[in-house]
Amino acid sequence: MRIILSLAVVLIGAGSAVSAAELADISPAAIKRVEVAEPSRPVPVTPPGVTIASYTTDEEFTFESQVKPAMDARINALKAAGITTLGGRAVPLGSDYSFVIDYIPTVKNGAALPPAVIVETYKNGAAYWLEREAAEAMSACAANFRAARLPVVGSSLYKAGNDNAFAVDYLVKNVLRPTQEYDVKFENYTGGKFTFESDAVKNIPAYLAMFKQAGVPALRGKAVPSDRDYAIMVEYVVKTNKYGARPQYSVARYDSRAVFTFDKEALKASKEALPAFANAGVPPLSAVVRPEGRDYSYSVDFLVGNIYQQGGVIPSAAVETYQATETFTFDTEAKKAMAEKAAAFNAAGLPVIGSAVTGEFTRFSYAIDYITKAGQPGPR
């Protein structure tokens, strides 16, 4: 006890050694502040869980007893599409009944189904005076899509002013960015044109078959009003994610530099140009005639693969132009040199799809359009 008291006296004496005047001369800023760390807080922990969604339908049933067979069939269809279901229930729908199915709206990485696809619509923008011409062009275009191994799910004619035009609906793979989980998405496709509802109903199995043959799970089909006629609506399911659509193929257009006095000449040349694209390994879709001043020329639509990289997307093929640097006194000399150069391009694996002599009077030259593919160097 005596030792503790002595220590207390010493501390008190040391404290009294600093006078009040000296303390008054010390500014508050000169006093060193001691930072006190806040107590650490635990990081919030998100408990594992599963999101559950509800699949609903506009189908109506007069009696509740009719619901279960239809609901069980739909559950089996969802399971076949790779979707995990959690049962269903009958629900009132006005004075009738319908059903709701609970399911998990995500698919783990590596699941084979549902597939990642997109339904795209192609229109070449051409207007045909005769409906027969539009129908022939539509049929040829659909055949070209199938030749490129892109399934066609529908095609139709429509009015473009006083003329006729066509559209082709096709399926293309969605090259999704790899993720740990993918989302399940229900989509509707509407196609076909039928005068009577009964005709549309009869053709529902054919439309469902087209989707299933393309590997796309079609859940159901129904006849729906479309303008003054009827169409077929197909409900199907696909796999997607938050990064958006990335189609495997896109449509590109080549504008020919050839010029013709009459549109019939341009149309003939356009049809003859399609095999050149096919031989170059680039699937052609259709060709259209276009005005070129007082004359005519043509354009060709073709498919290119999309190569997705970190910096963006590049096409698998493109049309490049070689412009000759030499000039010729006569156009016949330019044509001869152009033919020789085109043969050299083809021999080098750069397929030529178009060429033309340019210039006038005594200064003629030529240009060559050729196809190059990604990673393939062009001439220098």
HUSUL-V542701 format. One record per residue. N is the residue number from 1. RES is the residue in three letters. PHI is phi in whole degrees, 0 to 359 (999 if undefined). NEAR is the number of other ideal C-beta (glycine too) atoms within 8 Angstrom. Layout:
N | RES | PHI | NEAR
N | RES | PHI | NEAR
This chain:
1 | MET | 999 | 4
2 | ARG | 295 | 5
3 | ILE | 292 | 6
4 | ILE | 296 | 7
5 | LEU | 295 | 8
6 | SER | 298 | 8
7 | LEU | 295 | 8
8 | ALA | 297 | 8
9 | VAL | 295 | 8
10 | VAL | 299 | 8
11 | LEU | 296 | 8
12 | ILE | 296 | 8
13 | GLY | 297 | 8
14 | ALA | 294 | 7
15 | GLY | 293 | 7
16 | SER | 283 | 6
17 | ALA | 291 | 5
18 | VAL | 267 | 6
19 | SER | 280 | 5
20 | ALA | 295 | 5
21 | ALA | 295 | 6
22 | GLU | 295 | 8
23 | LEU | 294 | 8
24 | ALA | 293 | 6
25 | ASP | 280 | 5
26 | ILE | 272 | 7
27 | SER | 282 | 5
28 | PRO | 301 | 4
29 | ALA | 291 | 4
30 | ALA | 279 | 6
31 | ILE | 280 | 7
32 | LYS | 289 | 4
33 | ARG | 270 | 4
34 | VAL | 260 | 4
35 | GLU | 284 | 4
36 | VAL | 258 | 4
37 | ALA | 291 | 4
38 | GLU | 291 | 4
39 | PRO | 297 | 4
40 | SER | 294 | 4
41 | ARG | 250 | 4
42 | PRO | 293 | 5
43 | VAL | 292 | 4
44 | PRO | 301 | 4
45 | VAL | 251 | 5
46 | THR | 273 | 5
47 | PRO | 291 | 4
48 | PRO | 297 | 3
49 | GLY | 201 | 5
50 | VAL | 230 | 4
51 | THR | 281 | 7
52 | ILE | 243 | 9
53 | ALA | 243 | 8
54 | SER | 241 | 8
55 | TYR | 266 | 12
56 | THR | 241 | 6
57 | THR | 218 | 8
58 | ASP | 267 | 5
59 | GLU | 292 | 8
60 | GLU | 242 | 9
61 | PHE | 229 | 11
62 | THR | 291 | 6
63 | PHE | 242 | 6
64 | GLU | 297 | 7
65 | SER | 294 | 5
66 | GLN | 280 | 10
67 | VAL | 288 | 12
68 | LYS | 302 | 8
69 | PRO | 301 | 7
70 | ALA | 292 | 11
71 | MET | 293 | 12
72 | ASP | 297 | 8
73 | ALA | 296 | 8
74 | ARG | 290 | 15
75 | ILE | 299 | 12
76 | ASN | 296 | 8
77 | ALA | 294 | 11
78 | LEU | 293 | 14
79 | LYS | 296 | 10
80 | ALA | 296 | 8
81 | ALA | 276 | 11
82 | GLY | 89 | 11
83 | ILE | 260 | 12
84 | THR | 277 | 6
85 | THR | 258 | 11
86 | LEU | 234 | 8
87 | GLY | 90 | 7
88 | GLY | 215 | 12
89 | ARG | 204 | 6
90 | ALA | 280 | 10
91 | VAL | 225 | 8
92 | PRO | 292 | 6
93 | LEU | 223 | 7
94 | GLY | 66 | 5
95 | SER | 268 | 2
96 | ASP | 247 | 9
97 | TYR | 225 | 14
98 | SER | 216 | 15
99 | PHE | 215 | 14
100 | VAL | 231 | 10
101 | ILE | 239 | 14
102 | ASP | 275 | 11
103 | TYR | 210 | 14
104 | ILE | 265 | 11
105 | PRO | 277 | 8
106 | THR | 231 | 9
107 | VAL | 232 | 11
108 | LYS | 291 | 8
109 | ASN | 300 | 8
110 | GLY | 102 | 4
111 | ALA | 291 | 9
112 | ALA | 282 | 4
113 | LEU | 229 | 9
114 | PRO | 287 | 13
115 | PRO | 284 | 10
116 | ALA | 261 | 11
117 | VAL | 223 | 12
118 | ILE | 227 | 10
119 | VAL | 267 | 10
120 | GLU | 248 | 9
121 | THR | 243 | 8
122 | TYR | 253 | 13
123 | LYS | 226 | 8
124 | ASN | 273 | 11
125 | GLY | 80 | 5
126 | ALA | 276 | 9
127 | ALA | 247 | 8
128 | TYR | 250 | 12
129 | TRP | 294 | 6
130 | LEU | 261 | 7
131 | GLU | 298 | 8
132 | ARG | 298 | 6
133 | GLU | 294 | 10
134 | ALA | 295 | 14
135 | ALA | 294 | 10
136 | GLU | 294 | 8
137 | ALA | 295 | 13
138 | MET | 296 | 14
139 | SER | 297 | 9
140 | ALA | 294 | 9
141 | CYS | 294 | 15
142 | ALA | 300 | 11
143 | ALA | 296 | 8
144 | ASN | 292 | 13
145 | PHE | 297 | 14
146 | ARG | 294 | 10
147 | ALA | 296 | 7
148 | ALA | 275 | 9
149 | ARG | 65 | 5
150 | LEU | 250 | 11
151 | PRO | 299 | 11
152 | VAL | 262 | 13
153 | VAL | 256 | 14
154 | GLY | 177 | 11
155 | SER | 209 | 11
156 | SER | 203 | 10
157 | LEU | 262 | 9
158 | TYR | 212 | 8
159 | LYS | 278 | 7
160 | ALA | 237 | 7
161 | GLY | 70 | 5
162 | ASN | 268 | 3
163 | ASP | 254 | 10
164 | ASN | 236 | 14
165 | ALA | 219 | 14
166 | PHE | 221 | 16
167 | ALA | 223 | 11
168 | VAL | 235 | 14
169 | ASP | 262 | 13
170 | TYR | 221 | 13
171 | LEU | 259 | 13
172 | VAL | 226 | 11
173 | LYS | 293 | 10
174 | ASN | 264 | 14
175 | VAL | 279 | 9
176 | LEU | 291 | 12
177 | ARG | 292 | 7
178 | PRO | 299 | 4
179 | THR | 222 | 10
180 | GLN | 289 | 4
181 | GLU | 227 | 9
182 | TYR | 237 | 14
183 | ASP | 263 | 11
184 | VAL | 268 | 14
185 | LYS | 227 | 8
186 | PHE | 268 | 9
187 | GLU | 234 | 9
188 | ASN | 237 | 8
189 | TYR | 242 | 12
190 | THR | 240 | 9
191 | GLY | 206 | 11
192 | GLY | 88 | 11
193 | LYS | 217 | 7
194 | PHE | 228 | 13
195 | THR | 290 | 5
196 | PHE | 244 | 7
197 | GLU | 298 | 8
198 | SER | 297 | 6
199 | ASP | 294 | 10
200 | ALA | 296 | 15
201 | VAL | 299 | 8
202 | LYS | 296 | 6
203 | ASN | 267 | 11
204 | ILE | 301 | 12
205 | PRO | 302 | 7
206 | ALA | 294 | 7
207 | TYR | 291 | 16
208 | LEU | 298 | 12
209 | ALA | 295 | 8
210 | MET | 298 | 12
211 | PHE | 292 | 14
212 | LYS | 294 | 10
213 | GLN | 296 | 7
214 | ALA | 275 | 10
215 | GLY | 82 | 6
216 | VAL | 253 | 12
217 | PRO | 294 | 14
218 | ALA | 267 | 12
219 | LEU | 276 | 11
220 | ARG | 193 | 11
221 | GLY | 222 | 11
222 | LYS | 208 | 7
223 | ALA | 277 | 11
224 | VAL | 227 | 10
225 | PRO | 296 | 6
226 | SER | 216 | 8
227 | ASP | 54 | 4
228 | ARG | 259 | 2
229 | ASP | 242 | 9
230 | TYR | 230 | 15
231 | ALA | 229 | 14
232 | ILE | 244 | 16
233 | MET | 257 | 11
234 | VAL | 246 | 15
235 | GLU | 263 | 11
236 | TYR | 221 | 13
237 | VAL | 230 | 13
238 | VAL | 226 | 14
239 | LYS | 254 | 16
240 | THR | 211 | 10
241 | ASN | 209 | 10
242 | LYS | 286 | 5
243 | TYR | 275 | 7
244 | GLY | 90 | 4
245 | ALA | 284 | 6
246 | ARG | 223 | 12
247 | PRO | 298 | 12
248 | GLN | 290 | 9
249 | TYR | 231 | 11
250 | SER | 226 | 8
251 | VAL | 260 | 10
252 | ALA | 242 | 12
253 | ARG | 234 | 8
254 | TYR | 248 | 13
255 | ASP | 262 | 7
256 | SER | 293 | 13
257 | ARG | 265 | 10
258 | ALA | 286 | 10
259 | VAL | 234 | 9
260 | PHE | 229 | 11
261 | THR | 287 | 5
262 | PHE | 241 | 7
263 | ASP | 293 | 8
264 | LYS | 295 | 6
265 | GLU | 293 | 10
266 | ALA | 295 | 15
267 | LEU | 297 | 11
268 | LYS | 298 | 8
269 | ALA | 296 | 12
270 | SER | 295 | 15
271 | LYS | 292 | 8
272 | GLU | 287 | 7
273 | ALA | 281 | 15
274 | LEU | 301 | 12
275 | PRO | 300 | 7
276 | ALA | 296 | 10
277 | PHE | 292 | 15
278 | ALA | 298 | 10
279 | ASN | 294 | 7
280 | ALA | 276 | 10
281 | GLY | 80 | 6
282 | VAL | 242 | 11
283 | PRO | 295 | 10
284 | PRO | 279 | 14
285 | LEU | 249 | 12
286 | SER | 198 | 12
287 | ALA | 236 | 13
288 | VAL | 230 | 11
289 | VAL | 272 | 11
290 | ARG | 225 | 10
291 | PRO | 292 | 6
292 | GLU | 225 | 7
293 | GLY | 67 | 5
294 | ARG | 269 | 2
295 | ASP | 249 | 9
296 | TYR | 221 | 14
297 | SER | 218 | 15
298 | TYR | 213 | 15
299 | SER | 229 | 12
300 | VAL | 234 | 15
301 | ASP | 266 | 14
302 | PHE | 216 | 13
303 | LEU | 266 | 13
304 | VAL | 230 | 13
305 | GLY | 283 | 9
306 | ASN | 261 | 14
307 | ILE | 257 | 9
308 | TYR | 270 | 8
309 | GLN | 232 | 7
310 | GLN | 298 | 2
311 | GLY | 274 | 3
312 | GLY | 144 | 5
313 | VAL | 232 | 8
314 | ILE | 236 | 8
315 | PRO | 284 | 12
316 | SER | 287 | 9
317 | ALA | 211 | 13
318 | ALA | 205 | 8
319 | VAL | 264 | 9
320 | GLU | 247 | 9
321 | THR | 238 | 8
322 | TYR | 256 | 12
323 | GLN | 255 | 6
324 | ALA | 296 | 12
325 | THR | 269 | 4
326 | GLU | 277 | 6
327 | THR | 241 | 6
328 | PHE | 229 | 11
329 | THR | 286 | 6
330 | PHE | 241 | 8
331 | ASP | 292 | 9
332 | THR | 296 | 6
333 | GLU | 293 | 10
334 | ALA | 295 | 15
335 | LYS | 296 | 10
336 | LYS | 295 | 8
337 | ALA | 296 | 12
338 | MET | 296 | 13
339 | ALA | 296 | 8
340 | GLU | 294 | 8
341 | LYS | 292 | 12
342 | ALA | 298 | 11
343 | ALA | 297 | 8
344 | ALA | 292 | 8
345 | PHE | 296 | 14
346 | ASN | 298 | 10
347 | ALA | 294 | 6
348 | ALA | 273 | 7
349 | GLY | 82 | 6
350 | LEU | 245 | 12
351 | PRO | 299 | 11
352 | VAL | 272 | 12
353 | ILE | 243 | 13
354 | GLY | 186 | 11
355 | SER | 199 | 10
356 | ALA | 197 | 9
357 | VAL | 277 | 10
358 | THR | 240 | 7
359 | GLY | 96 | 10
360 | GLU | 201 | 4
361 | PHE | 54 | 4
362 | THR | 255 | 5
363 | ARG | 232 | 9
364 | PHE | 246 | 15
365 | SER | 216 | 14
366 | TYR | 206 | 14
367 | ALA | 227 | 12
368 | ILE | 233 | 14
369 | ASP | 260 | 14
370 | TYR | 220 | 14
371 | ILE | 258 | 13
372 | THR | 235 | 9
373 | LYS | 248 | 8
374 | ALA | 304 | 8
375 | GLY | 86 | 3
376 | GLN | 259 | 8
377 | PRO | 289 | 2
378 | GLY | 265 | 9
379 | PRO | 289 | 6
380 | ARG | 240 | 2
